[in-house]
Amino acid sequence: MLSTIDSKEVVFKVKVDLTRSRQQALWALVGYFPDIIREVADAMPKGRRSEVEIVLFKPNFSKYGGRIFDDSLEEEYRQRGLKPVDPFSLAALNEAEPTLALMKFHATHWKDRDGNWCHMALYLRDRENWVSIGHPSSIWRGWADNMWFAGIRKKK
């Protein structure tokens, strides 16, 4: 359910089924289990709250030359008092709001046990919603300026 919207931030309240497996969460999202690297799947964090408020925000990409990398993105989260939302909650949001990726390409990220950045991004491709789950390759060029990022407020 959409709560607020402006040019820099969109807030949603979402119910999350904490009993779902990774496969079930992604299946509900796209109707299939995307091909993902096993270690990325194993590293997908799972939230602990059955109801979350997810904030989509868009960084000022001009500060980063039009592209932002994950370390700088972490600072953007911190400045907003947010932490990246877990993929299960982001999947629940997109299940509840199936046209969201059509309006705003969006993503979250996390680190695997080796400290490598991983991501889940939702976007429109060939007029269909797509999900990308993985970690950047060695030619990673950063996040493009059409991306929004999903977070939840840090507990005080």
N, C-alpha and C positions, 0 to 999 in steps of 0.2 A: 504494500500500500504506500503510495507516494505521500510524503509528508510536506516537504518544502522543495521549492525549485528556484534557482536563480542562475545567473550566468557562470557562477563559479562553484556551486555546490548543489547537490540533490540529495535528499535524505529519504530513506525508505525504512519502514518497520516490517520485519519479516519473521515468520515462524519457520523454525528449522527442525527437521526430523533427525534427532541425534542418533537414532537407531540404524540409519542407513549406512550401508557400506560405500566405499569409494565408487564401485561399479554402479550401485543403485542411484547414488546422487548424480552421477554423470549421465546415466541412462535416462533419468527423468528430465534432464536438461536438454539433451539432443537426440534421444531415441536410440542411441547406441553408445558403446563404451569406446571412446577414442583410443587410437593407438598411442600409447605413451611409454616412455622409458620406465622400466620397473622401479629403478631407484627414485625417480620423480614421484611415482605413485606412492611408494612407501613413505616418502617425505611429506606427502600432503597433510598439513595439520588439520585437525578437527576442532571446531569450537566447542565450548562447554555450555553455551546458553541456547535454550530452545526458542527464545525470542531475542532478536537483535535489531539494532538501529544501524543501518549501513549508510555511510556517507560516500557519495561519489564526488570526487573533486578533480579539477583540472589544474595542474601546475602552470606557472608562468613559463612556458617553454622558451620564451625569448631570453631568459636568464641562462639558458643552457645551449644556445645556438640552434634551437629548433628541435633538439632531441635530448631526452633525459636518460641517464643510466641508473641502474638499480641503487647504487650507493647514494646518489643524489636524491633519488626518489624516497629513500628512507628518511632523509632530512626533511623532505616536504611533508611526509606523514607526521614526523615529530613536531614540526612547527604548527601543525593543525591540532595537536593533541590526539592524534589517531595512531592506530597500528593497523597493518594490513589485515583485511578480513580473511578468514579461512575459506578455502575453496568450497567446502560443504555449504556454508552460509551464502556464498556468492551463487552457487548453483541453485539454492532455494530461492534467492531473489529473482533469478532469471526464469525459474519455473513459474513464480507468481506473476512476473512481468515479462511475458514472452516476446514482446516487441522492444524491450529495452535496448538490446544490441543494435537494433535498427536505428535508434535515435542517438545512442552514445556508445561508441566502442569503449570497452572498459576491461580492467584487469586487476589482479592482485598478485602479490609475489611472496615468496618465503625462501628460507635457506634449507638445503638438505643437510644431512649429518656431516658432510665434508665442507660445509660453508659455501657451497655453490648456490647461486640464485636460481630459483625455479619460478614458474609463472603459470597462471591460468588467465587467458584473455578471451573475451567474447566480442565478436564483430560480425559485420555483414560481408559476405563474399558471394558473388554471383546471385544476389538477391535472396540469399539464405543465411540464417544465423550459423556461425561457425564457432567452434571452441578450439583454442590452441592450449595444450598443456605440455610443458617441457622445461628445458633449460636452454639458455642461449648457447649457440655454437661459438666457435672461436671468431667468427666474422660478425658477431652481434654488433649492430650499429645503434643500439639504444631504442627507446620507445619514441615513436613518431608523435607529432604534435596534435594528432586527432584522438589520442587516447585519454580517457578518464581513469581514475584509480579508485578502488573501493577500500574503505577502512571502517573501523569501529572505534568509538571513543575509548580512550584509556580510562580505566577505573581510577578514581582519585584516592 
